[in-house]
């Protein structure tokens, strides 16, 4: 069984909503594991397409990542930050998600908030620099962005990028189920 089969199986379960819940409420270790699982799903093309298929899915994931960044400002964890930055970088590979991230990428990733935490991690600094280069924003010292300033986070239901090009069912701010039935990878 290859990775694509595993990802397809996981997308047919409630793994993403479960991981998002753990990412919001779990211990640091639980959050790290759940974020790693979401990262691995996003690294697969099918997983990225699934998360970016609707605005609700994208904003469910990006809102949790944004909230986690807010928590890391108070209690930094390089290990957790590494997986969050990698998730954002992979989301930016989707053209509609990239447009949305230009508006909703947390300011703490655009400024020098994590410069001290990342001083010894060249890989995460590189990923963050790549992310900022793609979505636009000031890079942390040594991060290498394009120097443009970006805005702060927007509300989960705001109409940025993804919303205008996909059919939406649901209300902004309402709980979102990211799971589908068996074989229903593309539907909400």
C-alpha atoms as one frame of an Amber mdcrd trajectory, in Angstrom:
protein
   0.000   0.000   0.000   1.515   3.319  -1.024   1.097   6.793   0.460  -1.643
   7.769  -2.001  -3.776   4.802  -0.870  -3.258   5.757   2.765  -4.178   9.406
   2.096  -7.308   8.380   0.167  -8.336   6.143   3.047  -7.717   8.861   5.649
  -9.711  11.424   3.660 -12.702   9.078   3.808 -12.561   9.137   7.606 -12.993
  12.021  10.040  -9.220  12.318  10.508  -8.935  15.985   9.503 -11.682  17.287
  11.827 -10.273  15.107  14.619  -6.752  16.439  14.048  -8.039  20.019  13.955
  -9.793  19.481  17.278  -6.606  18.062  18.826  -4.574  20.921  17.343  -6.824
  23.348  19.198  -7.158  21.606  22.545  -4.463  18.974  23.003  -1.163  18.956
  24.856   1.915  20.201  23.003   2.844  16.654  22.005  -0.701  15.858  20.833
  -0.829  19.109  18.868   2.514  18.298  17.263   1.399  14.803  16.215  -1.969
  16.054  14.891  -0.272  18.880  12.976   2.223  16.389  11.543  -0.673  14.223
  10.300  -2.329  17.228   8.644   1.062  18.160   7.153   1.484  14.664   5.681
  -2.032  14.806   4.207  -1.319  18.221   2.683   1.983  17.046   1.200   0.025
  14.595  -0.952  -1.584  16.211  -4.016  -4.931  14.548  -3.280  -4.840  15.806
   0.309  -4.006  19.353  -0.779  -6.804  19.284  -3.358  -9.222  17.958  -0.741
  -8.456  20.684   1.805  -8.559  23.421  -0.842 -11.684  22.118  -2.623 -13.992
  24.416  -0.647 -13.549  27.637   1.258 -14.954  25.999   4.395 -12.269  23.310
   4.407  -9.477  25.747   3.717 -10.633  28.193   6.372 -11.203  25.429   8.935
  -7.551  24.401   8.543  -6.106  27.919   8.230  -8.093  29.205  11.230  -6.748
  26.430  13.455  -3.201  27.063  12.192  -3.673  30.797  12.832  -4.905  30.145
  16.381  -1.924  27.888  16.993   0.452  30.640  15.856  -1.255  32.955  18.340
  -0.596  30.424  21.115   3.018  29.985  20.043   3.609  33.725  20.436   3.004
  33.191  24.178   4.520  29.670  24.512   7.017  29.102  21.674   7.697  25.574
  20.442  10.065  25.274  17.488   8.990  21.686  16.922   5.329  22.677  16.565
   6.142  25.851  14.619   8.091  23.753  12.109   5.015  21.679  11.212   2.708
  24.721  11.102   5.024  26.616   8.738   5.307  23.521   6.531   1.485  23.258
   6.404   1.202  26.905   5.365   3.954  26.480   2.770   2.195  23.480   1.249
  -1.171  25.276   1.250   0.518  28.066  -0.714   1.147  25.569  -3.541  -2.573
  25.791  -4.355  -3.236  28.956  -6.371  -6.551  29.817  -4.688  -5.183  29.068
  -1.221  -2.141  31.231  -1.977  -4.426  34.169  -2.767  -6.342  33.598   0.476
  -3.107  33.333   2.477  -2.089  36.765   1.217  -4.938  38.044   3.398  -5.061
  35.587   6.297  -1.446  34.585   7.019  -0.815  35.556  10.660   1.157  38.734
  11.230   3.400  36.845  13.689   4.782  34.886  10.715   5.316  38.076   8.713
   7.319  39.970  11.340  10.205  39.094  13.662   8.046  37.406  16.320   9.769
  34.028  15.973  13.241  35.185  14.934  14.815  34.137  18.257  13.004  30.796
  18.347  14.189  29.982  14.812  17.762  31.251  15.126  19.135  27.673  15.233
  16.736  26.070  12.722  17.841  26.867   9.181  15.204  24.585   7.633  12.220
  26.356   9.204  13.756  29.769   8.446  14.108  28.671   4.813  10.488  27.407
   4.661   9.208  30.610   6.254  11.224  32.691   3.799   9.784  30.689   0.887
   6.256  31.105   2.259   6.633  34.854   2.640   8.178  35.122  -0.805   5.171
  33.353  -2.333   2.371  35.089  -0.402   4.137  38.419   0.132   5.281  39.717
   3.466   8.330  40.859   5.353  10.659  37.981   6.066  12.250  37.522   9.475
  15.933  38.406   9.666  17.722  35.890   7.470  14.423  34.537   6.083  14.584
  36.103   2.617  11.102  37.366   1.723  10.127  39.920  -0.892   9.769  42.813
   1.531   6.061  43.466   0.936   3.916  44.002   3.992   0.769  41.923   4.295
  -2.361  42.217   6.355  -3.320  40.282   9.444  -5.712  37.397   9.751  -9.191
  37.589   8.345 -12.337  35.950   9.599 -12.888  32.284   8.718 -15.823  33.091
   6.453 -14.371  36.121   4.717 -14.588  36.148   0.954 -10.962  35.792  -0.020
  -9.734  33.826  -3.022 -11.399  30.470  -2.542 -14.924  31.562  -1.833 -15.836
  33.111  -5.160 -14.788  30.101  -7.190 -16.420  27.240  -5.332 -19.959  26.446
  -4.342 -20.551  27.040  -0.651 -23.022  25.486   1.687 -23.073  26.691   5.269
 -22.634  29.838   7.233 -19.457  31.658   8.141 -18.396  30.706  11.629 -20.618
  27.612  11.704 -19.022  24.259  12.549 -17.700  22.585   9.430 -17.474  18.870
   8.752 -14.513  18.186   6.539 -15.256  14.493   6.097 -17.082  12.916   3.232
 -18.501   9.478   2.691 -16.507   6.599   1.226 -15.110   7.630  -2.119 -16.451
  11.159  -1.631 -13.107  12.956  -1.503 -14.235  16.022  -3.440 -17.565  16.697
  -1.727 -18.179  18.376   1.613
